[in-house]
Amino acid sequence: MLTRVGRALPQLLAGDIPTSKALGDAEYCTTIGLDSPADERAAKATFLRWIWYAVRREGLHLKGADDDFRALCGIHWLLQDA
């Protein structure tokens, strides 16, 4: 789901394929190549908001995590150099 949402970001670098991996202990890392480093803030805000909605649509949750937007802030954000 994280990768699918990352592929839909308008700031995604053309031809880039986002990757996601489990880090353990209910943490995940998603790497998304962006058109420009200046897009990082907008891309992160959009990604986190879209993930929040996607989680609810799919009926998912992280065991023991609060059911609010702030719980998603535990997702690690990596900016892949273009």
Secondary structure, DSSP 8 states (H G I E B T S, - for coil): -HHHHHHT-TTB-TT---EEEEEETTEEEEEEEBS-GGGHHHHHHHHHHHHHHHHHHTT---TT--SSGGGGGGSEEEEE--
